[in-house]
Amino acid sequence: MLSQQALIELFSQQHSWQERYRQLVMLAKQLPDFPESKKTTENQVNGCENRVWLIYQKQADNTYVFSGDSEGRIVKGLLAVLISIANHKTAQQIAAIDFQSVLHELKITDELSQSRLQGLAKLIERIESVI
């Protein structure tokens, strides 16, 4: 997965929504396989257009590692972006992230439907729930 800075550099090279869309689909393909056994109601993020699952593990160094999956390619790409931003950070570091600002800088949220934006907010809430 890419670092936040690498994401910013990558998306700054995309000059149209179609290019950013393609990039999201590519990032979705890079998410590690998510075990079917983890696709439970408990791990599902409610309020998303597509079914989305998100889990995390706290590491020995107090950082978190997130993993997830979605049935939708765009949502899965958005999930990959959020995971890239939050992975391997402590709860304090995650609390300091302004996810909406980062997504705005990547120019990802500009073309999303209202329902996708609401789902994105639910994903961010789930990530922030580790705090």
C-alpha positions as CSV (number, residue, x, y, z in Angstrom):
1,M,0.0,0.0,0.0
2,L,1.1,3.6,-0.7
3,S,1.9,6.2,1.9
4,Q,-0.2,9.3,2.1
5,Q,2.5,11.3,0.4
6,A,2.8,8.8,-2.4
7,L,-1.0,8.9,-2.9
8,I,-0.9,12.7,-3.1
9,E,1.9,12.5,-5.8
10,L,0.0,9.7,-7.7
11,F,-3.3,11.5,-7.8
12,S,-1.7,14.9,-8.6
13,Q,-0.6,13.3,-11.9
14,Q,-4.2,12.4,-12.8
15,H,-5.8,15.4,-14.6
16,S,-9.4,14.2,-15.1
17,W,-12.0,12.4,-13.0
18,Q,-11.7,9.4,-15.5
19,E,-8.0,9.1,-14.7
20,R,-8.6,9.3,-10.9
21,Y,-11.4,6.7,-11.4
22,R,-9.0,4.4,-13.1
23,Q,-6.5,4.9,-10.3
24,L,-9.1,4.0,-7.7
25,V,-9.8,0.8,-9.6
26,M,-6.1,0.0,-9.7
27,L,-5.7,0.6,-6.0
28,A,-8.7,-1.6,-5.3
29,K,-6.9,-4.4,-7.0
30,Q,-3.9,-3.9,-4.8
31,L,-5.9,-4.5,-1.6
32,P,-4.8,-7.9,0.0
33,D,-7.4,-10.7,-0.3
34,F,-10.0,-10.4,2.5
35,P,-11.0,-13.7,4.1
36,E,-14.6,-14.8,3.5
37,S,-14.8,-15.8,7.1
38,K,-14.4,-12.1,8.1
39,K,-17.3,-11.0,5.9
40,T,-19.6,-10.9,8.9
41,T,-22.4,-8.5,9.9
42,E,-20.1,-7.4,12.8
43,N,-17.4,-6.3,10.3
44,Q,-19.7,-4.7,7.8
45,V,-19.8,-0.9,7.6
46,N,-23.5,0.2,7.5
47,G,-24.5,3.2,5.5
48,C,-22.6,2.4,2.3
49,E,-24.0,1.9,-1.2
50,N,-22.2,-1.4,-1.5
51,R,-21.5,-4.0,1.1
52,V,-18.2,-3.1,2.8
53,W,-16.2,-4.9,5.5
54,L,-13.4,-3.3,7.5
55,I,-11.4,-4.8,10.3
56,Y,-8.2,-3.8,12.1
57,Q,-5.6,-5.3,14.4
58,K,-3.6,-3.4,17.0
59,Q,0.1,-4.3,16.7
60,A,2.6,-4.7,19.5
61,D,4.0,-1.2,18.8
62,N,0.4,0.3,19.3
63,T,-0.1,0.9,15.6
64,Y,-3.1,-0.3,13.7
65,V,-3.3,-2.4,10.5
66,F,-6.6,-2.2,8.6
67,S,-7.9,-4.5,6.0
68,G,-11.2,-4.6,4.2
69,D,-13.2,-5.4,1.1
70,S,-16.2,-4.1,-0.9
71,E,-18.4,-5.5,-3.6
72,G,-18.0,-2.2,-5.6
73,R,-14.8,-1.3,-7.4
74,I,-15.0,2.4,-6.6
75,V,-15.9,1.9,-3.0
76,K,-13.1,-0.7,-2.7
77,G,-10.7,1.9,-4.3
78,L,-11.8,4.5,-1.8
79,L,-11.3,1.9,1.0
80,A,-7.8,1.3,-0.3
81,V,-7.0,5.0,-0.1
82,L,-8.4,5.3,3.5
83,I,-6.4,2.2,4.6
84,S,-3.3,3.6,3.0
85,I,-3.7,6.8,5.0
86,A,-4.5,5.1,8.3
87,N,-2.3,2.0,8.3
88,H,0.6,1.6,10.6
89,K,-0.3,4.6,12.7
90,T,-1.2,4.9,16.4
91,A,-4.6,6.0,17.6
92,Q,-3.2,9.5,18.3
93,Q,-1.8,9.7,14.8
94,I,-5.1,8.5,13.3
95,A,-7.0,11.1,15.4
96,A,-4.8,13.8,13.9
97,I,-5.7,12.9,10.3
98,D,-8.1,15.1,8.5
99,F,-9.4,12.5,6.2
100,Q,-11.8,14.8,4.3
101,S,-9.0,17.3,3.7
102,V,-6.7,14.6,2.3
103,L,-9.5,13.2,0.1
104,H,-10.2,16.8,-1.1
105,E,-6.5,17.3,-1.9
106,L,-6.5,14.0,-3.9
107,K,-9.6,15.4,-5.8
108,I,-11.4,12.2,-5.2
109,T,-14.6,13.5,-3.6
110,D,-15.4,16.1,-6.3
111,E,-17.3,13.7,-8.5
112,L,-18.8,11.3,-6.0
113,S,-22.6,11.0,-5.5
114,Q,-24.2,12.1,-2.2
115,S,-24.7,8.4,-1.2
116,R,-21.1,7.6,-1.9
117,L,-19.9,10.6,0.1
118,Q,-22.2,9.4,3.0
119,G,-20.7,5.9,2.7
120,L,-17.2,7.4,2.7
121,A,-18.0,9.3,5.9
122,K,-19.1,5.9,7.5
123,L,-15.8,4.3,6.5
124,I,-13.9,7.2,8.1
125,E,-16.0,6.9,11.2
126,R,-15.2,3.2,11.4
127,I,-11.4,3.9,11.1
128,E,-11.6,6.6,13.7
129,S,-13.5,4.3,16.1
130,V,-10.1,2.8,17.1
131,I,-9.3,6.0,19.0
